[in-house]
Amino acid sequence: MRRALVFAAAAVVTSVFFINLCAAIFACGCQPLWGAADRYCNVHAAHGRHCPWCATGTAGQAVVYGSMLGAQGILVFGRWPRRLAAKAVAALAAFPVVGIVLGILFGWITEYWAQ
């Protein structure tokens, strides 16, 4: 039960700040969920570069988001780390670490920063 609560807390943080991480990585115009969200994302512009995460649509975003949650789940429900507090820290850290790695990967594949 305690592990499930740790995972749920990490998942809430990931869910709330996912779009903020998108904006930090791609400088695409996305804003926090409590602001304009993706209203000003460059994916809505007719010309120019488009945010790799937003441009992939629901399927691509599900892969990114699911990968973050999957990493958190492995850390929380796996055997390592052993202590619950360490699991919580690792799960919270997995969100930006996995996100940055996937952001770099998506940006590189789409040549986002080369445009």
DSSP file (Angstrom, degrees, kcal/mol; ACC not computed):
  #  RESIDUE AA STRUCTURE BP1 BP2  ACC     N-H-->O    O-->H-N    N-H-->O    O-->H-N    TCO  KAPPA ALPHA  PHI   PSI    X-CA   Y-CA   Z-CA
    1    1 A M     >        0   0    0      0, 0.0     4,-1.8     0, 0.0     5,-0.1   0.000 360.0 360.0 360.0 -41.7    0.0    0.0    0.0
    2    2 A R  H  >  +     0   0    0      1,-0.2     4,-2.1     2,-0.2     5,-0.2   0.889 360.0  51.5 -66.9 -37.5    2.8    2.4    0.9
    3    3 A R  H  > S+     0   0    0      1,-0.2     4,-2.8     2,-0.2    -1,-0.2   0.909 107.4  53.1 -63.7 -40.6    4.6    1.7   -2.4
    4    4 A A  H  > S+     0   0    0      1,-0.2     4,-2.6     2,-0.2    -1,-0.2   0.884 108.7  49.9 -62.5 -38.1    1.4    2.4   -4.3
    5    5 A L  H  X S+     0   0    0     -4,-1.8     4,-2.4     2,-0.2    -1,-0.2   0.893 110.4  49.8 -67.2 -39.7    1.0    5.8   -2.5
    6    6 A V  H  X S+     0   0    0     -4,-2.1     4,-2.3     2,-0.2    -2,-0.2   0.933 112.8  47.0 -63.2 -45.5    4.6    6.7   -3.4
    7    7 A F  H  X S+     0   0    0     -4,-2.8     4,-2.7     1,-0.2    -2,-0.2   0.929 111.5  50.9 -62.1 -44.7    4.0    5.8   -7.0
    8    8 A A  H  X S+     0   0    0     -4,-2.6     4,-2.2     1,-0.2    -1,-0.2   0.902 110.2  49.7 -60.4 -41.9    0.8    7.8   -7.1
    9    9 A A  H  X S+     0   0    0     -4,-2.4     4,-2.1     2,-0.2    -1,-0.2   0.919 112.7  46.6 -63.5 -43.7    2.5   10.8   -5.7
   10   10 A A  H  X S+     0   0    0     -4,-2.3     4,-2.4     1,-0.2    -2,-0.2   0.897 111.8  51.7 -64.7 -39.7    5.3   10.6   -8.3
   11   11 A A  H  X S+     0   0    0     -4,-2.7     4,-2.6     2,-0.2    -1,-0.2   0.864 107.7  52.3 -65.9 -36.2    2.7   10.1  -11.0
   12   12 A V  H  X S+     0   0    0     -4,-2.2     4,-2.6     2,-0.2     5,-0.2   0.931 109.6  48.8 -64.8 -45.1    0.8   13.2   -9.9
   13   13 A V  H  X S+     0   0    0     -4,-2.1     4,-2.3     1,-0.2    -2,-0.2   0.931 113.5  47.4 -59.4 -45.9    4.0   15.3  -10.0
   14   14 A T  H  X S+     0   0    0     -4,-2.4     4,-1.2     1,-0.2    -2,-0.2   0.915 112.8  49.1 -61.3 -44.0    4.8   13.9  -13.5
   15   15 A S  H  < S+     0   0    0     -4,-2.6     4,-0.3     1,-0.2    -2,-0.2   0.888 114.7  43.7 -64.7 -40.6    1.2   14.6  -14.7
   16   16 A V  H  < S+     0   0    0     -4,-2.6    17,-0.5     1,-0.2     3,-0.2   0.878 123.6  33.9 -73.9 -38.2    1.1   18.1  -13.4
   17   17 A F  H  X S+     0   0    0     -4,-2.3     4,-2.1    -5,-0.2     5,-0.2   0.357  85.3 101.4-104.8   6.0    4.6   19.2  -14.6
   18   18 A F  H  X S+     0   0    0     -4,-1.2     4,-1.9     1,-0.2    -1,-0.2   0.915  86.7  46.5 -54.2 -47.3    4.9   17.2  -17.8
   19   19 A I  H  > S+     0   0    0     -4,-0.3     4,-2.1    -3,-0.2    -1,-0.2   0.813 108.1  56.7 -69.9 -30.0    4.1   20.3  -19.9
   20   20 A N  H  > S+     0   0    0      2,-0.2     4,-2.2    -4,-0.2    -1,-0.2   0.895 106.8  49.3 -66.3 -39.2    6.5   22.4  -17.9
   21   21 A L  H  X S+     0   0    0     -4,-2.1     4,-2.4     2,-0.2     5,-0.2   0.899 107.9  54.5 -66.0 -39.9    9.3   20.0  -18.8
   22   22 A C  H  X S+     0   0    0     -4,-1.9     4,-2.7     1,-0.2     5,-0.3   0.942 110.5  45.9 -55.9 -49.5    8.3   20.1  -22.4
   23   23 A A  H  X S+     0   0    0     -4,-2.1     4,-1.9     1,-0.2    -2,-0.2   0.870 112.1  51.3 -63.6 -38.0    8.6   23.9  -22.4
   24   24 A A  H  < S+     0   0    0     -4,-2.2    -1,-0.2     2,-0.2    -2,-0.2   0.882 116.4  39.7 -68.4 -38.0   11.9   23.8  -20.6
   25   25 A I  H  < S+     0   0    0     -4,-2.4    -2,-0.2    -5,-0.1    -1,-0.2   0.928 131.2  23.3 -76.9 -46.1   13.4   21.3  -23.1
   26   26 A F  H  < S-     0   0    0     -4,-2.7    -3,-0.2    -5,-0.2    -2,-0.2   0.537  83.1-140.0-103.7  -8.5   12.1   22.7  -26.3
   27   27 A A     <  +     0   0    0     -4,-1.9    -4,-0.1    -5,-0.3    -3,-0.1   0.917  51.7 148.7  46.2  47.2   11.3   26.4  -25.5
   28   28 A C        -     0   0    0     -6,-0.3    14,-2.1    -5,-0.1    15,-0.2   0.539  68.4 -99.7 -92.9  -9.3    8.2   25.8  -27.6
   29   29 A G  S    S+     0   0    0      1,-0.3    11,-0.4    12,-0.2    12,-0.2   0.344  70.9 146.8 104.9  -6.4    5.8   28.1  -25.9
   30   30 A C        -     0   0    0     10,-0.1    -1,-0.3     9,-0.1     8,-0.2  -0.324  29.1-162.6 -61.0 147.6    4.0   25.5  -23.7
   31   31 A Q        -     0   0    0      6,-3.0    -9,-0.1     1,-0.2     8,-0.1  -0.795  31.0 -69.5-126.7 168.6    2.8   26.9  -20.4
   32   32 A P    > > -     0   0    0      0, 0.0     3,-2.1     0, 0.0     5,-1.8  -0.135  46.9-110.6 -57.5 156.8    1.7   25.3  -17.1
   33   33 A L  T 3 5S+     0   0    0    -17,-0.5     5,-0.1     1,-0.3   -16,-0.1   0.827 120.9  55.7 -57.2 -32.9   -1.6   23.4  -17.0
   34   34 A W  T 3 5S+     0   0    0      2,-0.1    -1,-0.3     3,-0.1     2,-0.0   0.467 114.1  44.9 -82.3  -0.4   -3.0   26.2  -14.8
   35   35 A G  T < 5S-     0   0    0     -3,-2.1    -2,-0.1    -4,-0.0    -4,-0.0   0.270 130.1 -48.2-105.5-125.2   -2.0   28.7  -17.5
   36   36 A A  T > 5 -     0   0    0      1,-0.3     3,-2.2    -2,-0.0    -3,-0.1   0.431  66.7-161.5 -97.2  -0.3   -2.6   28.4  -21.2
   37   37 A A  T 3 <S-     0   0    0     -5,-1.8    -6,-3.0     1,-0.3     3,-0.4  -0.332  71.9 -14.2  54.3-121.8   -1.1   24.8  -21.4
   38   38 A D  T >  S+     0   0    0     -8,-0.2     3,-1.6     1,-0.2    -1,-0.3   0.284 104.4 110.3 -94.5  12.8   -0.3   24.2  -25.1
   39   39 A R  T <  S+     0   0    0     -3,-2.2    -1,-0.2     1,-0.3    -2,-0.1   0.853  87.5  33.9 -55.3 -38.6   -2.2   27.2  -26.4
   40   40 A Y  T 3  S+     0   0    0     -3,-0.4    -1,-0.3   -11,-0.4   -10,-0.1   0.213  86.8 132.8-104.8  14.6    1.0   29.0  -27.4
   41   41 A C    X   -     0   0    0     -3,-1.6     3,-1.9   -12,-0.2   -12,-0.2  -0.380  66.0-123.6 -64.8 142.5    3.0   26.0  -28.4
   42   42 A N  G >  S+     0   0    0    -14,-2.1     3,-1.2     1,-0.3    -1,-0.1   0.592 102.7  82.0 -66.7  -7.5    4.8   26.4  -31.7
   43   43 A V  G 3  S+     0   0    0      1,-0.3    -1,-0.3   -15,-0.2     7,-0.1   0.749  88.2  56.0 -66.2 -21.1    3.1   23.2  -32.9
   44   44 A H  G <  S+     0   0    0     -3,-1.9    -1,-0.3    -6,-0.2     2,-0.2   0.552  86.2 101.9 -87.1  -8.1    0.1   25.5  -33.7
   45   45 A A  S <  S-     0   0    0     -3,-1.2    -5,-0.0    -4,-0.2    -3,-0.0  -0.514  71.9-137.1 -77.1 144.3    2.1   27.8  -35.9
   46   46 A A  S    S+     0   0    0     -2,-0.2     2,-0.3     0, 0.0    -1,-0.1   0.842  85.0  26.5 -69.1 -33.3    1.7   27.3  -39.6
   47   47 A H  S    S+     0   0    0      2,-0.1     2,-0.1    -5,-0.0    -2,-0.1  -0.811  95.4  39.7-128.2 166.1    5.5   27.7  -40.3
   48   48 A G  S    S-     0   0    0     -2,-0.3     2,-0.1     2,-0.1    67,-0.0  -0.315  95.0 -23.3  91.6-174.7    8.7   27.1  -38.5
   49   49 A R        -     0   0    0     66,-0.1     2,-0.4    -2,-0.1    -4,-0.2  -0.360  57.5-146.6 -73.4 151.4    9.8   24.4  -36.1
   50   50 A H        -     0   0    0     -7,-0.1    -7,-0.1    -2,-0.1    -2,-0.1  -0.967  28.2 -99.4-122.8 136.0    7.3   22.3  -34.2
   51   51 A C     >  -     0   0    0     -2,-0.4     4,-2.9   -23,-0.2     5,-0.2  -0.261  30.3-139.5 -51.1 123.9    7.7   20.9  -30.7
   52   52 A P  H  > S+     0   0    0      0, 0.0     4,-1.0     0, 0.0    -1,-0.1   0.866  99.2  46.8 -60.1 -37.6    8.6   17.2  -31.2
   53   53 A W  H  4 S+     0   0    0      2,-0.2     3,-0.4     1,-0.2     4,-0.3   0.941 117.3  41.4 -71.0 -45.3    6.5   16.0  -28.3
   54   54 A C  H >4 S+     0   0    0      1,-0.2     3,-1.2     2,-0.2    -1,-0.2   0.867 111.2  57.4 -69.7 -34.7    3.4   18.0  -29.3
   55   55 A A  H 3< S+     0   0    0     -4,-2.9    -1,-0.2     1,-0.3    -2,-0.2   0.754  96.8  62.9 -68.9 -23.8    3.9   17.2  -33.0
   56   56 A T  T 3X S-     0   0    0     -4,-1.0     4,-1.1    -3,-0.4     3,-0.4   0.615  97.8-150.8 -77.4  -9.7    3.7   13.5  -32.4
   57   57 A G  H <>  -     0   0    0     -3,-1.2     4,-2.4    -4,-0.3     5,-0.2  -0.234  47.6 -31.1  73.3-163.4    0.2   13.8  -31.1
   58   58 A T  H  > S+     0   0    0      1,-0.2     4,-2.2     2,-0.2    -1,-0.2   0.861 136.5  53.7 -60.8 -39.8   -1.4   11.6  -28.6
   59   59 A A  H  > S+     0   0    0     -3,-0.4     4,-1.7     2,-0.2    -1,-0.2   0.938 112.1  43.1 -64.4 -47.3    0.5    8.5  -29.5
   60   60 A G  H  X S+     0   0    0     -4,-1.1     4,-2.2     1,-0.2    -2,-0.2   0.905 114.3  50.2 -65.4 -41.7    3.9   10.1  -29.1
   61   61 A Q  H  X S+     0   0    0     -4,-2.4     4,-3.0     1,-0.2     5,-0.3   0.861 107.9  54.3 -65.3 -34.7    3.0   11.9  -25.9
   62   62 A A  H  X S+     0   0    0     -4,-2.2     4,-2.7    -5,-0.2    -1,-0.2   0.875 107.6  50.7 -66.2 -36.6    1.7    8.6  -24.6
   63   63 A V  H  X S+     0   0    0     -4,-1.7     4,-2.1     2,-0.2    -2,-0.2   0.942 115.1  42.1 -64.6 -47.0    5.1    7.0  -25.3
   64   64 A V  H  X S+     0   0    0     -4,-2.2     4,-1.9     2,-0.2    -2,-0.2   0.964 120.1  41.7 -64.3 -52.9    6.9    9.8  -23.5
   65   65 A Y  H  X S+     0   0    0     -4,-3.0     4,-2.5     1,-0.2     5,-0.2   0.909 115.4  50.8 -62.3 -44.1    4.5   10.0  -20.6
   66   66 A G  H  X S+     0   0    0     -4,-2.7     4,-2.9    -5,-0.3    -1,-0.2   0.860 107.7  53.6 -63.1 -36.5    4.2    6.2  -20.3
   67   67 A S  H  X S+     0   0    0     -4,-2.1     4,-2.4    -5,-0.2    -1,-0.2   0.899 109.3  48.6 -65.2 -40.1    8.0    5.9  -20.3
   68   68 A M  H  X S+     0   0    0     -4,-1.9     4,-2.1     2,-0.2    -2,-0.2   0.949 115.5  43.0 -64.0 -48.4    8.3    8.3  -17.4
   69   69 A L  H  X S+     0   0    0     -4,-2.5     4,-2.7     1,-0.2    -2,-0.2   0.881 112.4  54.6 -65.4 -37.7    5.6    6.5  -15.5
   70   70 A G  H  X S+     0   0    0     -4,-2.9     4,-2.5     2,-0.2    -1,-0.2   0.920 108.4  48.0 -61.6 -44.5    7.1    3.1  -16.4
   71   71 A A  H  X S+     0   0    0     -4,-2.4     4,-2.1     1,-0.2    -1,-0.2   0.908 112.4  49.7 -62.7 -41.4   10.5    4.1  -15.0
   72   72 A Q  H  X S+     0   0    0     -4,-2.1     4,-2.5     1,-0.2     5,-0.2   0.913 110.5  50.2 -63.7 -41.8    8.8    5.4  -11.8
   73   73 A G  H  X S+     0   0    0     -4,-2.7     4,-3.0     2,-0.2     5,-0.4   0.909 109.0  51.2 -63.4 -42.7    6.9    2.2  -11.5
   74   74 A I  H  X S+     0   0    0     -4,-2.5     4,-1.4     1,-0.2     6,-0.2   0.912 113.3  45.7 -60.6 -42.2   10.0    0.1  -11.9
   75   75 A L  H  < S+     0   0    0     -4,-2.1    -2,-0.2    -5,-0.2    -1,-0.2   0.891 118.3  41.3 -69.4 -39.3   11.8    2.1   -9.2
   76   76 A V  H  < S+     0   0    0     -4,-2.5    -2,-0.2    -5,-0.2    -3,-0.2   0.919 125.9  31.6 -76.1 -43.7    8.9    2.0   -6.8
   77   77 A F  H  < S+     0   0    0     -4,-3.0    -3,-0.2    -5,-0.2    -2,-0.2   0.568 104.0  89.9 -95.0  -9.0    7.8   -1.6   -7.2
   78   78 A G  S  < S-     0   0    0     -4,-1.4    -3,-0.0    -5,-0.4    -4,-0.0  -0.137  89.4-104.8 -77.8 179.8   11.2   -3.1   -8.0
   79   79 A R  S    S+     0   0    0      1,-0.1    -1,-0.1    -2,-0.0    -4,-0.1   0.751  87.4  94.9 -79.6 -25.3   13.7   -4.5   -5.5
   80   80 A W  S    S+     0   0    0     -6,-0.2    -2,-0.2     2,-0.1     2,-0.1  -0.960  74.3  32.8-120.8 139.1   16.1   -1.6   -5.7
   81   81 A P  S    S-     0   0    0      0, 0.0     6,-0.1     0, 0.0    -1,-0.0   0.636  75.8-161.9 -73.4 161.2   16.2    0.8   -4.0
   82   82 A R        +     0   0    0     -2,-0.1     2,-0.2     4,-0.1    -2,-0.1   0.902  63.4  74.8 -82.6 -42.3   15.1   -0.9   -0.8
   83   83 A R  S  > S-     0   0    0      1,-0.1     4,-2.1     2,-0.0     5,-0.2  -0.485  77.4-132.5 -78.1 142.6   14.1    1.9    1.5
   84   84 A L  H  > S+     0   0    0      1,-0.2     4,-2.3     2,-0.2     5,-0.1   0.879 106.7  53.6 -61.7 -40.3   10.8    3.6    0.8
   85   85 A A  H  > S+     0   0    0      1,-0.2     4,-2.2     2,-0.2    -1,-0.2   0.899 109.4  48.8 -63.0 -39.6   12.3    7.1    1.1
   86   86 A A  H  > S+     0   0    0      2,-0.2     4,-2.6     1,-0.2    -1,-0.2   0.872 109.2  53.1 -67.2 -36.5   14.9    6.2   -1.5
   87   87 A K  H  X S+     0   0    0     -4,-2.1     4,-2.6     2,-0.2    -2,-0.2   0.906 109.0  49.9 -62.3 -41.8   12.2    4.8   -3.8
   88   88 A A  H  X S+     0   0    0     -4,-2.3     4,-2.3     2,-0.2    -2,-0.2   0.927 112.6  45.6 -64.1 -45.9   10.3    8.1   -3.5
   89   89 A V  H  X S+     0   0    0     -4,-2.2     4,-2.4     2,-0.2    -2,-0.2   0.927 114.5  48.4 -63.6 -45.1   13.4   10.2   -4.4
   90   90 A A  H  X S+     0   0    0     -4,-2.6     4,-1.8     1,-0.2    -2,-0.2   0.906 111.6  49.8 -62.3 -42.6   14.3    7.9   -7.2
   91   91 A A  H  X S+     0   0    0     -4,-2.6     4,-0.8     2,-0.2    -1,-0.2   0.905 112.4  47.0 -65.2 -41.3   10.8    7.9   -8.6
   92   92 A L  H >< S+     0   0    0     -4,-2.3     3,-0.5     1,-0.2    -1,-0.2   0.893 113.0  49.5 -66.5 -38.8   10.7   11.7   -8.5
   93   93 A A  H 3X S+     0   0    0     -4,-2.4     4,-1.9     1,-0.2    -1,-0.2   0.793  99.6  66.8 -70.0 -27.7   14.1   12.0  -10.1
   94   94 A A  H 3X S+     0   0    0     -4,-1.8     4,-2.6     1,-0.2     5,-0.5   0.836  90.5  65.8 -63.0 -32.3   13.1    9.6  -12.9
   95   95 A F  H <X S+     0   0    0     -4,-0.8     4,-2.0    -3,-0.5    -1,-0.2   0.970 110.8  30.3 -57.5 -59.8   10.6   12.1  -14.2
   96   96 A P  H  > S+     0   0    0      0, 0.0     4,-2.9     0, 0.0     5,-0.2   0.881 120.6  53.6 -71.6 -32.9   13.1   14.8  -15.3
   97   97 A V  H  X S+     0   0    0     -4,-1.9     4,-2.2     2,-0.2    -2,-0.2   0.967 114.8  38.7 -64.3 -52.0   15.9   12.3  -16.1
   98   98 A V  H  X S+     0   0    0     -4,-2.6     4,-2.7    -5,-0.2     5,-0.2   0.903 117.2  53.1 -63.9 -40.3   13.7   10.2  -18.4
   99   99 A G  H  X S+     0   0    0     -4,-2.0     4,-2.6    -5,-0.5    -2,-0.2   0.907 109.5  46.7 -62.1 -43.1   12.1   13.3  -19.8
  100  100 A I  H  X S+     0   0    0     -4,-2.9     4,-2.8     2,-0.2     5,-0.2   0.921 112.9  49.5 -66.6 -43.1   15.4   15.0  -20.7
  101  101 A V  H  X S+     0   0    0     -4,-2.2     4,-2.3    -5,-0.2    -2,-0.2   0.942 115.4  43.3 -60.6 -46.8   16.7   11.8  -22.3
  102  102 A L  H  X S+     0   0    0     -4,-2.7     4,-3.2     2,-0.2     5,-0.2   0.860 112.2  54.5 -67.6 -34.7   13.6   11.4  -24.4
  103  103 A G  H  X S+     0   0    0     -4,-2.6     4,-2.8    -5,-0.2    -2,-0.2   0.930 110.1  45.6 -63.0 -45.2   13.5   15.2  -25.2
  104  104 A I  H  X S+     0   0    0     -4,-2.8     4,-2.6     2,-0.2    -2,-0.2   0.923 115.0  48.7 -62.4 -43.8   17.1   15.0  -26.5
  105  105 A L  H  X S+     0   0    0     -4,-2.3     4,-2.7    -5,-0.2     5,-0.2   0.946 114.6  43.4 -61.8 -50.2   16.2   11.9  -28.5
  106  106 A F  H  X S+     0   0    0     -4,-3.2     4,-2.2     1,-0.2     6,-0.2   0.906 115.5  49.8 -62.9 -42.0   13.0   13.3  -30.0
  107  107 A G  H  <>S+     0   0    0     -4,-2.8     5,-2.3    -5,-0.2     4,-0.5   0.885 113.3  46.1 -63.8 -39.3   14.8   16.7  -30.7
  108  108 A W  H ><5S+     0   0    0     -4,-2.6     3,-0.7     3,-0.2    -2,-0.2   0.932 112.8  48.8 -69.3 -46.7   17.7   14.9  -32.4
  109  109 A I  H 3<5S+     0   0    0     -4,-2.7    -2,-0.2     1,-0.2    -1,-0.2   0.894 119.2  38.5 -61.3 -40.5   15.5   12.6  -34.5
  110  110 A T  T 3<5S-     0   0    0     -4,-2.2    -1,-0.2    -5,-0.2    -2,-0.2   0.470 105.2-128.1 -89.7  -1.3   13.3   15.5  -35.7
  111  111 A E  T X>5 +     0   0    0     -3,-0.7     3,-0.7    -4,-0.5     4,-0.6   0.863  50.1 160.8  55.5  39.0   16.3   17.9  -36.0
  112  112 A Y  G >4< +     0   0    0     -5,-2.3     3,-0.7     1,-0.3    -4,-0.1   0.880  69.7  42.3 -58.5 -43.9   14.3   20.3  -33.8
  113  113 A W  G 34 S+     0   0    0     -6,-0.4    -1,-0.3     1,-0.2    -5,-0.1   0.596 105.6  64.9 -84.1  -9.9   17.3   22.4  -32.8
  114  114 A A  G <4        0   0    0     -3,-0.7    -1,-0.2    -7,-0.3    -2,-0.2   0.602 360.0 360.0 -84.3 -12.6   18.9   22.4  -36.3
  115  115 A Q    <<        0   0    0     -3,-0.7    -1,-0.2    -4,-0.6    -2,-0.1   0.466 360.0 360.0 -83.9 360.0   16.0   24.3  -37.8
